[in-house]
Amino acid sequence: MRRLALAAKVVVLGAWLLITLFPLYWIVVTSLKPKPEIFSVPLRYWPANPTFEHYAELFSFADFGAYLLNSLLVSLAAAAAVTAIGVLGGYTLARFAFPGRGMLMLAFLVTQMIPLFIALGPLYLLMSDLDLLNRLSGLMLVYVAMLVPFATIIMRGFYERVPVALEEAAQVDGASRLVAMVRVVIPVMLPGIAATFIFAFVQCWNELFLAITFIDSEDAKTIPVAMNSFITQYDIDWGSMAAATVVSVVPTLVLFAAIRRYIVEGLTAGAVKG
């Protein structure tokens, strides 16, 4: 009976893995197909004549390298700022009791329930008045403002898992609260910090709605905005879009691989406590 249950589990998990990986496989295959073969009938699950023409077009006719650099700059800077603010804000909410703390937490949660497009008009006018349209710095500020509340809530949950006694022991030895936080608490919090950074980076990397609203200049386009230009009124350049998708996945995979040992522990340990 156990073997039957194990076999059923393997079959179900294997089927789920195939369903999950097949779209990724199909994107890679589409990026390697010549244009006529993309729409060939019957479907080819591997190109008869693999080609890298879509990748060549991506970097020769479109300035995709610059778009990739823009996305990396915006995503890394915004994720770092969000994580730093979340570390400090989460510590404040977890360690200090002050009037209005509960209301502040509620306000942070409510901001996550409000559809973004409701604030788009006032936000656009504000960005225009501050001369931040078509600027990567303006897009970074918007991303930071959008992600800080959730990052703060997540970091508060991680701090509440760290015993206060660790800080108190460091303070008894003469350390200030800041030193105790940096040297004692932060090292314990590395999985949570890594998980928060990954969350913020992926959100910024994949974001299209705000980027396409505030960025119209070719010099400041990010990857999602550039990929959106492959969709025209009468056609969709599926080959170039598939190649761009493959290229855009690489930085995220590299980042995940670099801090993979923190991710699972961080995502499971950071449950928000009431």
Residue frames relative to the residue before (quaternion, step in Angstrom):
aa qw qx qy qz dx dy dz
M 1.0000 0.0000 0.0000 0.0000 0.00 0.00 0.00
R 0.6435 0.5195 -0.3227 0.4604 3.56 1.02 -0.83
R 0.6503 0.5151 -0.3217 0.4565 3.56 0.98 -0.84
L 0.6321 0.5271 -0.3287 0.4631 3.57 1.03 -0.76
A 0.6587 0.4980 -0.3056 0.4740 3.58 0.97 -0.87
L 0.6474 0.5121 -0.3180 0.4664 3.58 1.02 -0.81
A 0.6470 0.5169 -0.3177 0.4618 3.57 0.99 -0.84
A 0.6453 0.5140 -0.3168 0.4680 3.57 1.00 -0.84
K 0.6416 0.5252 -0.3217 0.4571 3.57 1.00 -0.83
V 0.6523 0.5152 -0.3098 0.4616 3.58 0.98 -0.90
V 0.6543 0.5156 -0.3134 0.4559 3.59 0.97 -0.88
V 0.6712 0.4974 -0.3004 0.4603 3.58 0.90 -0.94
L 0.6823 0.4785 -0.2889 0.4712 3.59 0.89 -0.93
G 0.6337 0.5277 -0.3282 0.4607 3.57 1.06 -0.75
A 0.6508 0.5030 -0.3123 0.4753 3.58 0.99 -0.84
W 0.6472 0.5134 -0.3146 0.4675 3.58 1.00 -0.82
L 0.6353 0.5278 -0.3264 0.4597 3.58 1.03 -0.78
L 0.6512 0.5089 -0.3126 0.4683 3.59 0.98 -0.83
I 0.6508 0.5121 -0.3165 0.4627 3.58 0.94 -0.87
T 0.6716 0.5051 -0.2911 0.4571 3.57 1.04 -0.82
L 0.7508 0.4255 -0.2170 0.4562 3.57 0.89 -0.96
F 0.5519 0.6545 -0.4022 0.3245 3.61 1.09 -0.56
P 0.6444 0.5059 -0.3589 0.4473 3.68 0.87 -0.73
L 0.6343 0.5163 -0.3315 0.4704 3.60 1.04 -0.74
Y 0.6392 0.5212 -0.3152 0.4694 3.56 0.99 -0.86
W 0.6785 0.5015 -0.2987 0.4460 3.58 0.90 -0.92
I 0.6134 0.5338 -0.3483 0.4664 3.60 1.06 -0.65
V 0.6573 0.4997 -0.3127 0.4695 3.58 0.93 -0.89
V 0.6613 0.5059 -0.3077 0.4605 3.58 0.91 -0.91
T 0.6496 0.5164 -0.3184 0.4584 3.59 0.94 -0.85
S 0.6536 0.5190 -0.3196 0.4488 3.59 1.01 -0.75
L 0.7052 0.4471 -0.2556 0.4873 3.59 1.21 -0.46
K 0.5757 0.5999 -0.3781 0.4071 3.61 1.25 -0.12
P 0.4798 -0.6037 0.5340 0.3466 3.60 -1.13 0.56
K 0.6785 -0.5314 0.3155 0.3971 3.59 -1.11 0.62
P 0.6819 0.4749 -0.3345 0.4445 3.69 0.77 -0.81
E 0.6715 0.5276 -0.2990 0.4258 3.58 1.07 -0.70
I 0.5250 0.6492 -0.4146 0.3620 3.60 1.19 -0.41
F 0.7807 0.2993 -0.1448 0.5291 3.58 1.02 -0.84
S 0.3487 0.7623 -0.4883 0.2428 3.59 1.20 0.34
V 0.1559 -0.7546 0.6320 0.0831 3.54 -1.20 0.67
P 0.4728 -0.2447 -0.8340 0.1451 1.55 -1.58 1.97
L 0.6693 -0.5134 0.3622 0.3967 3.53 -1.30 0.38
R 0.2507 -0.7348 0.6093 0.1611 3.55 -1.12 0.71
Y 0.2915 -0.7836 0.5268 0.1534 3.56 -0.71 1.07
W 0.7447 0.1047 -0.1624 0.6389 3.53 1.36 0.20
P 0.5064 -0.6819 0.4215 0.3178 3.62 -0.77 0.94
A 0.4963 -0.6542 0.4850 0.3008 3.56 -1.02 0.85
N 0.7855 0.0993 -0.0399 0.6095 3.57 1.09 -0.78
P 0.2083 -0.8115 0.5319 0.1229 3.60 0.16 1.23
T 0.0059 -0.8011 0.5974 -0.0361 3.53 -1.01 0.85
F 0.3178 -0.7343 0.5673 0.1950 3.55 -1.21 0.54
E 0.2678 0.8076 -0.4932 0.1812 3.57 1.21 0.44
H 0.6370 0.5292 -0.3405 0.4451 3.60 1.02 -0.71
Y 0.6430 0.4999 -0.3222 0.4826 3.59 1.04 -0.71
A 0.6335 0.5233 -0.3305 0.4643 3.58 1.03 -0.78
E 0.6544 0.5023 -0.3125 0.4708 3.59 0.96 -0.85
L 0.6090 0.5889 -0.3447 0.4043 3.53 1.04 -0.83
F 0.7952 0.3174 -0.1565 0.4924 3.57 0.85 -0.93
S 0.6667 0.4878 -0.3178 0.4654 3.60 1.23 -0.20
F 0.7765 0.3204 -0.1759 0.5133 3.57 0.79 -1.02
A 0.7356 0.2671 -0.1889 0.5932 3.60 1.13 -0.57
D 0.4353 -0.6991 0.5035 0.2613 3.57 -1.02 0.79
F 0.0345 0.8674 -0.4951 0.0357 3.54 0.82 1.07
G 0.5791 0.5883 -0.3769 0.4201 3.58 1.12 -0.57
A 0.6542 0.4961 -0.3051 0.4825 3.57 1.03 -0.81
Y 0.6379 0.5182 -0.3319 0.4630 3.60 1.01 -0.77
L 0.6325 0.5285 -0.3220 0.4657 3.56 1.05 -0.81
L 0.6579 0.5035 -0.3038 0.4704 3.57 0.96 -0.84
N 0.6265 0.5331 -0.3300 0.4631 3.59 1.02 -0.80
S 0.6719 0.4958 -0.3006 0.4609 3.58 0.89 -0.91
L 0.6444 0.5161 -0.3219 0.4635 3.57 0.97 -0.83
L 0.6616 0.5145 -0.3071 0.4509 3.57 0.91 -0.91
V 0.6875 0.4779 -0.2820 0.4685 3.57 0.83 -1.00
S 0.7082 0.4814 -0.2777 0.4354 3.58 0.78 -1.02
L 0.6790 0.4827 -0.2996 0.4650 3.60 0.90 -0.88
A 0.6790 0.4863 -0.3002 0.4608 3.58 0.89 -0.91
A 0.6802 0.4800 -0.2969 0.4678 3.59 0.88 -0.91
A 0.6564 0.5076 -0.3167 0.4596 3.61 0.93 -0.84
A 0.6446 0.5114 -0.3228 0.4678 3.59 0.99 -0.79
A 0.6671 0.4913 -0.3032 0.4708 3.59 0.94 -0.86
V 0.6472 0.5168 -0.3172 0.4621 3.58 0.94 -0.87
T 0.6685 0.5002 -0.3026 0.4597 3.58 0.92 -0.90
A 0.6555 0.5112 -0.3164 0.4570 3.60 0.93 -0.87
I 0.6755 0.4717 -0.2946 0.4841 3.59 0.91 -0.89
G 0.6446 0.5283 -0.3201 0.4506 3.58 1.03 -0.78
V 0.6125 0.5464 -0.3400 0.4591 3.60 1.08 -0.76
L 0.7103 0.4431 -0.2625 0.4797 3.59 0.86 -0.94
G 0.6826 0.4889 -0.2936 0.4570 3.58 0.91 -0.90
G 0.6496 0.5160 -0.3177 0.4591 3.57 1.00 -0.81
Y 0.6252 0.5328 -0.3315 0.4640 3.57 1.06 -0.76
T 0.6505 0.5222 -0.3150 0.4527 3.57 0.95 -0.87
L 0.7021 0.4646 -0.2735 0.4653 3.58 0.88 -0.92
A 0.7012 0.4744 -0.2749 0.4558 3.59 1.07 -0.66
R 0.7927 0.3621 -0.1602 0.4635 3.58 0.99 -0.80
F 0.7541 0.3458 -0.2010 0.5209 3.62 1.12 -0.45
A 0.2353 -0.7369 0.6176 0.1422 3.54 -1.06 0.86
F 0.1556 0.7840 -0.5832 0.1451 3.58 -0.62 1.10
P 0.6251 -0.5519 0.3821 0.3983 3.60 -1.12 0.54
G 0.8023 0.2839 -0.2190 0.4772 3.53 -0.93 0.92
R 0.4032 0.7281 -0.4806 0.2763 3.60 1.23 0.06
G 0.6577 0.5098 -0.3106 0.4594 3.56 0.96 -0.84
M 0.6565 0.5058 -0.3063 0.4683 3.58 1.00 -0.83
L 0.6280 0.5316 -0.3341 0.4598 3.57 1.07 -0.72
M 0.6392 0.5086 -0.3223 0.4785 3.57 0.99 -0.81
L 0.6465 0.5148 -0.3162 0.4658 3.56 0.98 -0.85
A 0.6365 0.5236 -0.3280 0.4617 3.59 1.00 -0.80
F 0.6315 0.5262 -0.3315 0.4630 3.58 0.99 -0.80
L 0.6731 0.4932 -0.2967 0.4644 3.57 0.95 -0.87
V 0.6450 0.5314 -0.3230 0.4441 3.58 0.97 -0.85
T 0.6226 0.5540 -0.3523 0.4259 3.60 0.99 -0.75
Q 0.6497 0.5176 -0.3214 0.4546 3.59 1.13 -0.56
M 0.6691 0.5030 -0.2941 0.4613 3.59 1.24 -0.33
I 0.6088 0.5687 -0.3478 0.4301 3.58 1.24 -0.36
P 0.4447 -0.6876 0.4949 0.2907 3.63 -0.73 0.96
L 0.5430 -0.6764 0.4002 0.2958 3.53 -0.86 0.99
F 0.6449 0.5626 -0.3399 0.3899 3.58 0.98 -0.80
I 0.5309 0.6279 -0.4153 0.3892 3.62 1.20 -0.36
A 0.7496 0.3718 -0.2032 0.5084 3.58 1.01 -0.81
L 0.4141 0.7547 -0.4500 0.2379 3.59 1.24 -0.04
G 0.6479 0.5391 -0.3206 0.4322 3.59 0.94 -0.87
P 0.7047 0.4347 -0.2740 0.4892 3.63 0.69 -1.01
L 0.6413 0.5279 -0.3299 0.4486 3.58 1.01 -0.77
Y 0.6395 0.5184 -0.3267 0.4644 3.59 0.99 -0.77
L 0.6536 0.5047 -0.3140 0.4684 3.59 0.94 -0.86
L 0.6417 0.5190 -0.3191 0.4659 3.58 1.00 -0.82
M 0.6588 0.5019 -0.3066 0.4691 3.57 0.93 -0.88
S 0.6450 0.5174 -0.3178 0.4641 3.57 1.03 -0.77
D 0.6637 0.5081 -0.3049 0.4565 3.59 0.92 -0.88
L 0.7155 0.4276 -0.2428 0.4962 3.58 1.10 -0.72
D 0.4014 -0.7367 0.4491 0.3073 3.57 1.34 0.06
L 0.4242 0.7089 -0.4530 0.3351 3.56 0.95 0.95
L 0.4416 0.6688 -0.4786 0.3587 3.60 1.23 0.17
N 0.8289 0.1564 -0.1572 0.5136 3.55 -1.11 0.79
R 0.5859 0.5195 -0.3935 0.4818 3.56 1.13 0.73
L 0.4834 -0.6688 0.4807 0.2964 3.57 -0.91 0.89
S 0.6066 0.5598 -0.3578 0.4365 3.59 1.07 -0.67
G 0.6420 0.5182 -0.3232 0.4635 3.59 1.03 -0.75
L 0.6479 0.5091 -0.3151 0.4710 3.58 0.99 -0.83
M 0.6169 0.5418 -0.3402 0.4584 3.60 1.03 -0.76
L 0.6632 0.5118 -0.3104 0.4493 3.59 0.88 -0.94
V 0.6446 0.5123 -0.3236 0.4662 3.58 0.97 -0.81
Y 0.6591 0.5060 -0.3129 0.4599 3.59 0.92 -0.86
V 0.6388 0.5230 -0.3264 0.4604 3.57 0.96 -0.84
A 0.6693 0.4942 -0.3003 0.4666 3.58 0.88 -0.93
M 0.6635 0.5216 -0.2999 0.4448 3.59 1.02 -0.76
L 0.7888 0.3810 -0.1678 0.4522 3.59 0.93 -0.91
V 0.5150 0.6782 -0.4138 0.3219 3.61 1.16 -0.45
P 0.6505 0.5202 -0.3629 0.4178 3.69 0.77 -0.79
F 0.6944 0.4622 -0.2909 0.4685 3.60 0.82 -0.94
A 0.6405 0.5227 -0.3300 0.4557 3.59 0.98 -0.81
T 0.6390 0.5270 -0.3243 0.4570 3.60 1.02 -0.76
I 0.6404 0.5170 -0.3180 0.4706 3.57 1.00 -0.83
I 0.6565 0.5092 -0.3081 0.4635 3.58 0.93 -0.91
M 0.6867 0.4817 -0.2942 0.4580 3.59 0.85 -0.92
R 0.5847 0.5582 -0.3729 0.4555 3.60 1.08 -0.61
G 0.6462 0.5218 -0.3213 0.4548 3.58 0.97 -0.81
F 0.6532 0.5013 -0.3153 0.4718 3.59 1.01 -0.75
Y 0.6485 0.5233 -0.3271 0.4456 3.60 0.93 -0.86
E 0.6664 0.5195 -0.3157 0.4317 3.58 0.96 -0.79
R 0.6197 0.5212 -0.3478 0.4726 3.58 1.26 -0.19
V 0.6348 0.5061 -0.3293 0.4821 3.60 1.26 -0.27
P 0.4375 -0.7144 0.4708 0.2767 3.64 -0.62 1.05
V 0.4995 -0.6535 0.4852 0.2967 3.56 -1.00 0.89
A 0.5487 0.6421 -0.3870 0.3698 3.58 1.17 -0.57
L 0.5872 0.5761 -0.3770 0.4256 3.61 1.09 -0.57
E 0.6768 0.4720 -0.2841 0.4883 3.58 0.94 -0.88
E 0.6502 0.5280 -0.3213 0.4418 3.56 0.94 -0.89
A 0.6350 0.5233 -0.3323 0.4609 3.59 1.03 -0.76
A 0.6528 0.5016 -0.3125 0.4739 3.59 1.02 -0.79
Q 0.6603 0.5036 -0.3101 0.4629 3.59 1.02 -0.78
V 0.6007 0.5471 -0.3570 0.4609 3.57 1.10 -0.64
D 0.6807 0.4758 -0.2720 0.4860 3.57 1.13 -0.72
G 0.6777 -0.5325 0.2792 0.4232 3.58 1.26 0.19
A 0.5120 0.6438 -0.4309 0.3712 3.61 1.22 -0.01
S 0.4483 -0.6497 0.5332 0.3043 3.57 -1.13 0.61
R 0.6879 -0.4654 0.3384 0.4424 3.57 -1.27 0.22
L 0.6575 0.5137 -0.3157 0.4518 3.59 0.96 -0.85
V 0.6594 0.4969 -0.3086 0.4723 3.57 0.94 -0.88
A 0.6388 0.5219 -0.3240 0.4632 3.58 0.98 -0.82
M 0.6438 0.5214 -0.3175 0.4613 3.57 1.01 -0.80
V 0.7179 0.4631 -0.2593 0.4504 3.58 0.82 -1.03
R 0.7838 0.3751 -0.1876 0.4579 3.58 0.84 -0.96
V 0.7521 0.3681 -0.2033 0.5074 3.58 1.13 -0.54
V 0.7676 0.3914 -0.2127 0.4608 3.57 0.67 -1.11
I 0.6605 0.5437 -0.3224 0.4052 3.59 0.80 -0.99
P 0.6505 0.5013 -0.3500 0.4506 3.68 0.84 -0.76
V 0.6489 0.4995 -0.3184 0.4776 3.59 1.05 -0.70
M 0.6976 0.4988 -0.2471 0.4511 3.55 1.17 -0.70
L 0.3750 0.7745 -0.4649 0.2084 3.61 1.21 -0.11
P 0.6401 0.5053 -0.3647 0.4495 3.68 0.88 -0.67
G 0.6695 0.4925 -0.3015 0.4673 3.58 0.97 -0.81
I 0.6363 0.5177 -0.3251 0.4705 3.57 1.02 -0.78
A 0.6491 0.5133 -0.3154 0.4645 3.58 0.98 -0.84
A 0.6595 0.5046 -0.3108 0.4625 3.59 0.94 -0.87
T 0.6553 0.5038 -0.3116 0.4688 3.59 0.99 -0.80
F 0.6441 0.5176 -0.3207 0.4630 3.58 0.98 -0.82
I 0.6460 0.5146 -0.3170 0.4662 3.59 0.94 -0.89
F 0.6423 0.5275 -0.3238 0.4521 3.58 0.92 -0.91
A 0.6904 0.4747 -0.2827 0.4671 3.58 0.83 -0.98
F 0.6486 0.5273 -0.3264 0.4413 3.59 0.92 -0.86
V 0.6810 0.4873 -0.2970 0.4588 3.59 0.83 -0.97
Q 0.6299 0.5312 -0.3363 0.4560 3.59 0.99 -0.79
C 0.6886 0.4627 -0.2813 0.4823 3.60 0.90 -0.87
W 0.6529 0.5435 -0.3154 0.4229 3.57 0.95 -0.89
N 0.7688 0.3766 -0.1872 0.4817 3.59 0.94 -0.88
E 0.5088 0.6954 -0.4122 0.2960 3.60 1.20 -0.31
L 0.1233 -0.8139 0.5670 0.0295 3.59 -0.86 1.01
F 0.6426 0.5906 -0.3413 0.3489 3.58 0.84 -1.01
L 0.7216 0.4116 -0.2485 0.4981 3.60 0.79 -0.98
A 0.6461 0.5403 -0.3294 0.4268 3.58 0.94 -0.87
I 0.6996 0.4581 -0.2817 0.4705 3.59 0.90 -0.86
T 0.6241 0.5328 -0.3347 0.4632 3.59 1.24 -0.40
F 0.7925 0.3390 -0.1557 0.4826 3.57 0.88 -0.97
I 0.7350 0.3651 -0.2186 0.5279 3.61 1.21 -0.34
D 0.0419 0.7960 -0.6005 0.0632 3.56 -0.72 1.12
S 0.5818 0.5971 -0.3596 0.4191 3.57 1.25 -0.35
E 0.5302 -0.6394 0.4536 0.3230 3.58 -0.98 0.83
D 0.6593 0.5395 -0.3116 0.4209 3.58 1.01 -0.79
A 0.7636 0.3772 -0.1883 0.4890 3.60 1.12 -0.60
K 0.4063 0.7300 -0.4741 0.2779 3.61 1.21 0.10
T 0.2806 -0.7163 0.6114 0.1852 3.52 -1.19 0.70
I 0.7336 -0.4456 0.2753 0.4330 3.58 -1.26 0.22
P 0.6630 0.4925 -0.3451 0.4458 3.68 0.78 -0.79
V 0.6466 0.5054 -0.3210 0.4726 3.60 1.00 -0.78
A 0.6536 0.5082 -0.3130 0.4653 3.59 0.97 -0.85
M 0.6612 0.5006 -0.3116 0.4638 3.60 0.95 -0.83
N 0.6068 0.5618 -0.3529 0.4377 3.57 1.08 -0.64
S 0.6227 0.5565 -0.3411 0.4314 3.59 1.15 -0.57
F 0.5526 0.5921 -0.4054 0.4239 3.61 1.23 -0.18
I 0.6431 0.4709 -0.3142 0.5157 3.58 1.28 -0.25
T 0.0280 -0.8034 0.5943 -0.0220 3.57 -0.51 1.17
Q 0.7366 -0.4257 0.2856 0.4411 3.56 -1.29 0.04
Y 0.8143 0.2638 -0.1046 0.5064 3.57 0.98 -0.83
D 0.8089 0.1861 -0.0750 0.5527 3.59 1.16 -0.21
I 0.1760 -0.7304 0.6450 0.1398 3.53 -1.36 0.37
D 0.3042 -0.7545 0.5567 0.1681 3.55 -0.73 1.08
W 0.1727 -0.8455 0.4988 0.0801 3.55 0.27 1.33
G 0.6332 0.5498 -0.3438 0.4224 3.59 0.98 -0.74
S 0.6938 0.4549 -0.2733 0.4869 3.57 0.86 -0.97
M 0.6374 0.5244 -0.3364 0.4533 3.58 1.02 -0.75
A 0.6466 0.5052 -0.3217 0.4724 3.60 1.00 -0.79
A 0.6496 0.5068 -0.3186 0.4686 3.60 0.96 -0.82
A 0.6501 0.5084 -0.3147 0.4689 3.58 0.98 -0.84
T 0.6277 0.5370 -0.3337 0.4542 3.58 1.04 -0.74
V 0.6496 0.5127 -0.3154 0.4644 3.58 0.94 -0.88
V 0.6700 0.4944 -0.2994 0.4660 3.58 0.90 -0.92
S 0.6864 0.5048 -0.2909 0.4353 3.58 0.94 -0.88
V 0.6162 0.5514 -0.3485 0.4414 3.59 1.19 -0.44
V 0.5656 0.6581 -0.3758 0.3253 3.59 1.08 -0.71
P 0.6829 0.4758 -0.3298 0.4456 3.69 0.72 -0.87
T 0.6376 0.5230 -0.3321 0.4579 3.58 1.02 -0.75
L 0.6502 0.5079 -0.3157 0.4686 3.59 0.98 -0.82
V 0.6362 0.5253 -0.3251 0.4621 3.58 0.99 -0.81
L 0.6617 0.5056 -0.3041 0.4627 3.57 0.95 -0.90
F 0.6446 0.5101 -0.3186 0.4719 3.58 0.96 -0.85
A 0.6640 0.5065 -0.3099 0.4545 3.59 0.93 -0.87
A 0.6485 0.5471 -0.3222 0.4200 3.59 1.02 -0.79
I 0.8097 0.1841 -0.0897 0.5500 3.61 0.97 -0.76
R 0.2046 0.8357 -0.4918 0.1338 3.56 1.18 0.58
R 0.6464 0.5500 -0.3419 0.4034 3.61 1.00 -0.71
Y 0.6753 0.4725 -0.3036 0.4781 3.60 1.22 -0.32
I 0.5822 0.6673 -0.3685 0.2828 3.56 1.09 -0.74
V 0.7082 0.4599 -0.2853 0.4533 3.59 0.67 -1.08
E 0.6610 0.4976 -0.3071 0.4702 3.58 0.91 -0.91
G 0.6752 0.5055 -0.3014 0.4448 3.58 0.94 -0.85
L 0.6876 0.4892 -0.2969 0.4469 3.57 0.89 -0.89
T 0.7121 0.4422 -0.2638 0.4772 3.58 1.06 -0.67
A 0.6932 0.4915 -0.2830 0.4448 3.58 1.12 -0.60
G 0.6987 0.5342 -0.2715 0.3907 3.58 1.14 -0.48
A 0.2132 0.7865 -0.5511 0.1797 3.55 1.04 0.64
V 0.4442 -0.7029 0.4861 0.2691 3.57 -0.90 0.94
K 0.2165 -0.7775 0.5813 0.1036 3.54 -0.83 1.03
G 0.4744 -0.6918 0.4706 0.2737 3.52 -1.03 0.76
